[in-house]
Amino acid sequence: MHALRSQWLSPNGNLAQVRDIPGINQCTSDEVFSNIELRLSRISTYGFDYDYTLAQYTEKLPETIYAMVRDLLIKHARYPSALRGLSYDPNFAIRGLHYDFHTGWLFKLDYLYNVQLETIYRGREQLRDLEELFALHHGQHISVDYVNENLYHLNDMFSVPEACLLADVTQYFIEHDISFHPRYLAEDIRRCAEVIHKGNGLDASPLHSLIMSDMNSFLNRAPKVFQHLDALKAAGKRLFLLTNSGFEFVDKGLQILFGTKDWRDLFDVAIVSARKPAWYSSNRPFRRVDTRFSNPNSRAQPWEYVNRFDDGEVYSGGNLTAFSPGKLRDAMDPTLQQGWKTGAIVHELDRELEILNTPDHRCNLAWMHQLENLLKKAQQKTRSQEFITSPAEVQSRFHSMLESWRDERKVIRAKLKDMNNAQFGSVFRTHKNPSLFAQKIRQFANLYTSGLGNFANYPLDFVFYPNRDILPHESFRSQLNSDGYINSL
């Protein structure tokens, strides 16, 4: 057993040099991953969001959001001024967490609504007494009704600093014996976050104004994104921009990102201040955006009735139903009938795949799989006549061996979790199961990748094929040979 463990866990051992361990194949962060079979040749119209899709932000953005929301809590909600001493910790929270309005816990759910037990935090302190969880939910599972009524899902990139601030303020209140209700804290933080993101609706929001004052420190240039859009346009594809951000913010950002003032030439239609997700179901009309500060030739009158989309103009508001008239009718009508094909940009994939590809992670994961196989087979042995008739001392040693394997499995599981994030683990997994966040990506995104520029790596007639889902009764069966390698069964 010791020899096998050494063979599997050594980063410099033979196994670490094997590229494709069954079930643990290596992927690169410039790949595009598919949840369905999808033919790019059948797509004639491409739509793009701005924030975290076209725009790639630096780590300065979450730090800024944290500080701005914190300061608003102090200034307008009369929270203790000592909170100014709090600062954003990029290593604490991850995307996809849930905050419980009733208990103040921050934790991660899997796709079956089971809590990953070691990810429950109240403030910065891990919940050690799990009887509190079991008393409230009668186990590890949280009902869908409870999720809908009492949990706040922090599922976008902007919510990560909010999660950190929720934990930090909670910790401050606990340490200073200040009574508070978790729901009110969450509502105050959400309200302050909306203020910095949306402002008064007339001028640029406080956050957008701050970003525009120093674009270069907030944005990463995206030459591959520009090249991809340019290639789509040259191939006769129709492109549109659909974003909740205002025109001035988007205009200045895309000039920096693409290195040109003529970014609008890439898009057949640009729609800003869209008010998604209501845009998909509302009946608000489109209106023209006054762009004369950046385009002196614009003749837009914001109060005019919009019955067509004109080249070079930008529009705001509107709705999905009204989007089909004009030059995009031919492309949009079939899509509206059949459903849009969607893609998600998941920036966490870069780091996730970097970790998954390390020899340390791959070997530990492979060894854990083998431990589980050994545990399954060993437990079956206890039903054999040979075991039943064996001396009590032999049976005791055997059960001790099983417990030591289980303990070792727990250690490896914890190590694999901590490689991603010491508090909450991987964004995509709760040990064996996909996280609820990963399930949402699977449910709502046909394709996903770490950056929009990755699509430039694929020809425009590429066909994406999803991996075959392996059900438990179809699972890969294997055993170890005497050299520590896998023999398929």
N, C-alpha and C positions, 0 to 999 in steps of 0.2 A: 504493500500500500504506500509506504514512504517513497519507494522508487517511482511509482506511478505519479504520485503527487509532484515530485521533483521534476519529472519529465514534462508534466502539463503546465506547471506554474513558472518555470524558468523563462524569463524574457529572452534569454539567449539560447534556449533549448531548441530541439528540432521542430517542435510543434509551432513555435513562434515564427518559424520561417515558412510555414505552410500558409499560402495566401487564402485559400478557401476552406476553412473549417466548416463542416456542414452546419447550416443555419447561422453562421457567423461570417458571412462573406463581407469583403471590404467594399465600401462605396466611397466616392469622392464628393466633395462639397460643391463641385461644379456640375453635378448631375441634376436632371429633372426627374422626379418620381411620379408615377402614375397610379391612380386608383381605378381607372377605367381604361378600356381600349379607346384610343383617340387618334384620329387622322388629322394632322394639321392641314392637309390639302383641302379638307372640306370646310375650313374656317376662312371666311372672307372678311370678317370684321373683328377687330381686336379692341378691347376697351381696357383702360388703365386708370388706377387710382394714383394719387400723388404721394401721400404720406406713407413712408416705409414700403413703397412700391417703386415709383420713379425716384423718389427722394430717399437717399441713404444717409441716415443721421449718425453723428459721432456720439461718443459716450457723454459728451457735454449736455445733451438734451435731457436724459433722465435726471441728471444732477440738477439741472435748471428747473425742471418741473417740480421736483421734490422741494427745492428751496422756495419757489414761488407759492406753492400750495401751503407750505409750512408758515410762511410769512402772512398769508391771507388769513389763516386760522388765528394767528395772534392779533392781527390788525382789526379784523371785522367780526370774528366769532369770539373774541376776548379769551382766547386760550392763553395759558401762562407764557409770559415773555421768555422764560427760561428755555422754551422749546427751540429758540434760535440756536442753541448749542447743538441741536441735532443735525446730522449730515447724512447724505445718501450713501448707502452701502451697496455697491454693485454686486457683492457676493452673497447677499442675503436671500432675496426673493427671486422667483422665476415666474414666467408667464403661465397662466392656466390655473392658478390657485383659487380657492374659495374662502370667503370670509363669512363667518357665522354671526348674524345680527344678534342672536340670542346669547351666545357664549363668548363672543369675541375671539374665537379660535380662527387661525389661518391654517389651511391644510390643503392636501391634494387628493382628488378623487380619481378612481379608475373609471373605465367606461361603463361599468356595472353599478356605479355609485357606491363603491366600497372605499372607505378611507384608508389611505396608506398610513398605518398606525404611527410610524416614527416621524411623520411629517406634521404632526399637530403642534402648533405653537400658539401660545397666548403671550403677546408681546414678543420678547426675544427668548422666552423660556419654553423649552419643549415640555409638552404634557407627559408626565411620567406615570401618573395614576390613570390608567386607561379605564378604570371602573367608572369614571365620570362619563366617558363616551358610551360605555355599554349600558349605563343606567338611563341615559338619554335616548339612545337609539336601539337598545336591546341587542347590540351586536355591532359589527363593523359597517353594516349597510345603512345608508341614509335613504329614506323614502323620497320619491320624486316630489311629492307634495311638500315635504319639508325643504327640499332643495329650492323649489320655486318660491316658497313663502319666506324663507329665512336666510338664504345664501346669496352672496354677491359674487359673481364670477368675474375674476380679474383676468380677462382673456386677450387683451391687446397689448401692444408694446408700451403704450402710454400708461397702462395700469401697473406696471412693475414698480415705478417709484411710489405710486399710491399704496401698494402692498407694503412696501418698506416703511412708509410713513405711518400706516395703520399700526404696524408692529411697534415702532419706536414711540409713538404717543401712548399706546397702551402700556408699554413698559415704564414710561415716565410716570403715568398715573398710578400704576401698581407700586412702584418704588416710593412714591410720595404720598401713598395712602389717600389718593383723590378718587372719590366715588364718580362713576360715569356709566352711561349705558352704551354698549358697543354699537347699537344701531344709530344712535345720534352721532357718535364719532364718525362712523362710515358715511352718514349723510352729509355731515359738515365737510369732510374731505372731498366727497364727490361734488358737492356744490361749489367749493373753491376751485376744484379742477375744471369744472365747466366754465367758471368765470375766466380763468386764464386762457382756456382754449377758444371760447366763443366771444368774450367781451360783451359789448353792448349791441352788437349787430350792425352798427353804423361804421365804426372804424375798425382797423385791424385789431385783433385780440391782443392782450398784453403779451402772451407767449409769442405770437407771430411778430409783433413789433420788436421784441427783444432779439429774436432770431434774425430778422431782416437787418438789424443794426450791426450784425457780425456774422454774415452768412458763411464765410469761409471756415469759421471755427465750429459750425454746427453741421455742415454738409460735406459728404464725401463725393468727389466728382465721379461720374458714372459713364465713362467713354463706351463701355461695352453695351450699356443700355441704349445710348444714342445710336450706336452702330446697328443694334438689333431693330430698333424702330425704323431707321433709315432703310434697312434691307426689306422690312415688311412693306414700307411705302413703295419702294422701287419694284416690288413684286406685284403691285396692284392691289394690295390689301387696304382696307379702309380702317382708319384708326380714330378712336375718340378718347377724350380725357373726361373722367367723371370723378369729381372730388368734392368733399365738404369744405375744403379750404377756399379762402377768398382769392380773387384774381391777382391782386397786387403781390400777395405772398407767393402764389404759384409762379407768377411771371418772373419775379426776381430769383426764385429758387431754380427754375429751369434754365435761366440764363447762366447761372453759375454751374449747374450740373452738366449742361450740354455745351457750354462754351459758345453760345450763339444767342442773339436776340430774336432769331427767326424760328424759334422752336415751334410756333403755331403752324408753320408750314408742314409739320409732320402729321398734324391731326386734321381730319375732316371736320370734326366738331369738338369744341372744348366747353365743358360744362363745369362751372364752379359753384360753390355755395349750394350744393345739391340737396343737403339735408337728408342724406341717407341715414337709416334705412327707410324712412318714410317715403323717399323718392320712388321706391319700387311699387308703392300702393296708393300714393296720393293722387289728387287731380289738379295740383297746382300748375298754372301755365308757366311756360318759359318766359324769360325776359332777357333783353340784351344787356350786356355789361359795357359801361362806358370805359373804353380802353385808350382814350386819347392821350393820357399821360405817357403811354409807351408806344402808341401807334397814332401819329398825327393824322393819318388818312382815314381813321375810323369815323363813320357817320352814325354811330349807334345812338339811338334815343331810348333810354331805359323804359320809358312808359309805353312804347309802341307794342302793338299786338304782334306776336311772333307766329307766322304761319309757314316759315321755311327757315332753313339754316343756310347762311351765306358764308362764303369763303372768307377767312381772316377774322371773323367775328367770334366773340365769346359770349356764352349764355349762362344764366344762373337759374337755380330752381328747377321747375319742370317736373315731369314724371315719366315713368316707363312707357305708359300708353301713348303719350304725346311725342315720344322720342322717335317713332317710326316714320312720321311724315318727312318730306324733303329727300335729300340725297341718300339717306341711309335706309329708305323704305325697303328696297330690294334685298338688302343684306339683313335687316332686322326682322322682317316679318316671319321668315322661316324659323329664326332663332326664338322668337316669342312663342311660336306654336310648339316648338320642340323642347324649349328650356335652354338657358345659357350654359355654355361650358365654362367652368371656372378654374382659376389657378390661384394659389396662395403663395405669398413670399414669407417664408419662415426663417428668419435670420439665425435662430438658435441652431439650425442644422449645421452651420459651419463648425461650431465648437462640439456639438454632439458627435458628428462624424469623425472629427479629429480624435476625440476620446475613444470612440468605438474601434478605431483603427490601430490604437496603440497595442503593442504586444502584451502589456500588462492586463489591459481590459479583456482582450480576446482570450488570453490563456485562462484568466480567472473565470470568465463566462463559460468556456468550454469545460473547465474542471467542475464547475457547479453542475452543469448538465450531467456529467458522468457521475458525480456524487448522487444526484437524484436517481439516475438509473440503478446505481448500486443499492440505494435505499429501497427502491421498488422490489428488486430481486431478492434482497436480503429479507425483507418482510414476508415475502412468499415462502421463504424457507421455514418460517416458524410454524407453518401448517403441515410440514412434512412429518412423516412417522419417525424419521431419523432424529429430528429435532425434539419431537414430543417425548421420545424415549431416552433422550440424552440426559446426563446428570445435571442436577440443579446448578452446579458451579459453571458448567459449560453454557447453559442457558443464560445465566447471569452475565457472563463475560460477553456473550453475543449481544444481549440487550444494551450493555454498556458501550459496545462498539457502535451500535445503531445511534445511541445518544451522542456519542462523540462525532459521528458523521453529521448528525443534525446540527450540532453546535458549530461545526466547521462550515456548514452551509449557511448558517446565520451570519457568520463572520464575513464570508465571501459576498453575500447579498448586501451587507452594510458597506463593504468596501466598494462594490460596484456602484451603489447609490452615491456614495460620497465623492466618487470621481467626477460626477456631474455637478452636484451642489450638496454641500454638507448638511443643509437643512431639509431640502425638498427633493433632492435627486434629479432625475432626468425630467425634462419638460414632456417627453413623449411616453414615458413608462412609469408604472408603479410595480416594480419588480417584474413579474411575469406578464401582467396585463397592460394593454395600452392605457394611457391616461385618458381622462374625459376630454382633455384638450386635443389629444391625438385623434380621438374618435370623431370630434367635430371637424377636424381637417379632413378626415376620411369621408365624412358624410357630405360635406359642403364643397370640398375642393377636388376637382377631377385631376388636377396636376398640382404638385407643390415642389418648391426648390428654395435654396437659400438666398438667391438673388435673381432679379429679372434678367440680368445680363447673361445668365446661364443658358437662356433659350437661344442665344447666338451660337451655341455649340451644336445645334441641331439643324439639319436642312428643313426647309419650309414644307416639304412633303413627308416629313418623318411620321411614322406610326408608333405611338406609345402603347406598350403592352403591360398590363399590371402583372405583378407576381401572383402566382396561384396561392390562395389562402390554404394553409395546412390545418385541417380540422384535427381534433385530438385522436380520432380513430384512423387518421391518415398519417400520423406523425412519423418522422424519421426514426427508425430503430437502429441502434448501433451497439457494439460492444468493443472492449479494448482487447488488443492482442498483447502478447508478452512484451512487446517493445513500447507499449503505451500509445499505439496508433489505433485508428478506427477501422473496424471491419463492418461493412454494411450487412444487414440481415434481410 
